Amino acid sequence: MKQKILQYDAVFEKEADGGYSVWIPDLPGCASQGDNLEQAIENIKEATELYLEDADIDKIEEGNLHKDRFIVPVQVSTP
């Protein structure tokens, strides 16, 4: 069987302990973490592969690549 190469956006969040939480918005429940960014990247790749192994192969689609989406922190003051 020919392998498909799929790409998904991953969201990383720095934790208070210095590690990172990471999840794939297009794959509900697909999440991982790591003690550092490199480990979090490797762990989410593995979590995504495992997630897709359990998925219905005929329904696997590439993630919605949000090429024009980016995140900017916005600070506001409240009364």
C-alpha positions as CSV (number, residue, x, y, z in Angstrom):
1,M,0.0,0.0,0.0
2,K,1.3,3.4,-0.9
3,Q,2.0,5.7,2.0
4,K,0.4,9.1,2.2
5,I,2.3,12.0,3.6
6,L,-0.1,14.3,5.5
7,Q,0.5,17.6,7.2
8,Y,-1.3,19.1,10.2
9,D,-1.0,22.3,12.1
10,A,0.2,21.8,15.7
11,V,-0.4,24.3,18.5
12,F,2.3,24.5,21.3
13,E,1.8,26.0,24.7
14,K,4.7,26.7,27.1
15,E,4.0,25.2,30.6
16,A,5.0,26.7,33.9
17,D,7.5,23.8,34.5
18,G,9.3,24.7,31.3
19,G,7.8,21.9,29.2
20,Y,5.4,22.2,26.3
21,S,1.8,21.0,25.7
22,V,0.9,20.4,22.1
23,W,-2.3,19.4,20.2
24,I,-3.6,19.1,16.6
25,P,-6.8,21.1,16.2
26,D,-7.9,19.1,13.2
27,L,-7.7,15.8,15.1
28,P,-9.9,16.1,18.2
29,G,-8.2,14.5,21.2
30,C,-4.7,14.3,19.6
31,A,-2.4,15.8,22.1
32,S,1.0,15.3,23.7
33,Q,3.7,17.1,25.7
34,G,7.4,17.2,26.1
35,D,10.0,18.5,28.5
36,N,11.4,20.7,25.7
37,L,10.3,21.9,22.3
38,E,12.2,19.2,20.4
39,Q,10.7,16.4,22.5
40,A,7.2,17.9,22.2
41,I,7.6,17.9,18.4
42,E,8.7,14.3,18.3
43,N,5.9,13.3,20.8
44,I,3.1,15.0,18.8
45,K,4.4,13.3,15.6
46,E,4.1,9.9,17.3
47,A,0.7,10.8,18.8
48,T,-0.6,11.8,15.4
49,E,0.7,8.6,13.8
50,L,-1.1,6.6,16.5
51,Y,-4.2,8.6,16.2
52,L,-4.3,8.0,12.4
53,E,-3.6,4.3,12.9
54,D,-6.9,4.0,14.8
55,A,-8.8,6.2,12.3
56,D,-10.9,4.8,9.4
57,I,-8.2,4.8,6.6
58,D,-10.8,5.9,4.0
59,K,-11.7,9.0,6.0
60,I,-8.2,10.2,6.7
61,E,-7.7,13.7,5.2
62,E,-5.0,16.1,5.3
63,G,-5.4,18.9,7.9
64,N,-6.7,22.3,7.0
65,L,-3.5,24.0,6.3
66,H,-3.9,27.5,7.6
67,K,-1.3,29.3,5.6
68,D,-2.7,32.7,6.3
69,R,-3.3,32.1,10.0
70,F,-0.9,33.2,12.7
71,I,-1.1,33.9,16.4
72,V,-0.2,37.2,18.0
73,P,-0.4,37.8,21.8
74,V,-2.7,40.7,22.5
75,Q,-2.6,42.5,25.9
76,V,-5.5,44.6,27.1
77,S,-6.2,46.4,30.3
78,T,-9.5,46.0,32.1
79,P,-11.2,48.4,34.4
